Amino acid sequence: MKSINSEEERDAANHPFSMEGIYFRSFTSFLCGIKFPEDYERRQRAFALNEERALKIVDEAEEVVMHRGRYCLFGSFVFWKGKVIDTRSIDYHDLLTEARNIIYGREI
């Protein structure tokens, strides 16, 4: 997982928040959890863990995950509200921006 660069992002890494009815212990737990398909038990665990433990779940993950009968390379996609989102896409960027805006109380 990439390191957190800005001071603002480091602060967000340990700030709890809720988005679309889901509680996240931190921005890091959000980032780690959405890497797992929505039906994976590890996803919910990651959302509730502190930064160090959430990162450990990701480090221990298989290289490939199964989603709706198809294999996905772990970390190349995230799973949010029934969608599979490529981590290189604008949709991924928008999702992260939405989470950061909630953390900092910005208008979306």
Residue pairs with C-beta under 8 A, 6 or more apart in sequence:
1 31
1 32
1 55
1 58
4 10
4 13
4 28
8 104
9 27
12 26
12 27
12 100
12 103
12 104
13 26
13 27
13 28
13 51
14 26
14 27
14 28
14 50
14 51
15 26
15 27
15 103
16 23
16 24
16 25
16 26
17 23
17 24
17 27
17 30
17 99
17 102
17 103
18 24
18 102
19 30
19 98
19 99
19 102
20 81
22 47
23 47
23 48
24 30
24 33
24 47
24 99
25 47
25 48
25 49
25 50
25 54
26 50
26 51
26 54
27 99
27 100
27 103
28 51
28 54
28 55
29 46
29 47
29 48
29 49
29 50
29 51
29 54
30 47
30 99
31 54
31 96
32 46
32 49
32 54
32 55
32 57
32 58
33 42
33 43
33 44
33 45
33 46
33 47
33 54
34 43
34 78
34 79
34 80
34 95
35 46
35 58
35 61
35 74
35 75
35 77
35 78
35 79
36 42
36 43
36 46
36 61
36 65
36 79
37 43
37 65
37 66
37 67
37 72
37 79
38 79
38 82
40 65
42 57
42 61
43 79
45 57
46 54
46 57
46 58
49 57
58 75
61 74
62 74
63 73
63 74
64 71
64 72
64 73
64 74
65 71
65 72
65 74
66 72
67 79
67 84
72 84
75 87
76 86
76 87
77 84
77 85
77 86
77 87
78 84
78 85
78 87
78 92
78 95
79 85
80 95
83 91
85 91
85 92
85 95
86 92
98 108
100 106
101 107
101 108
102 108
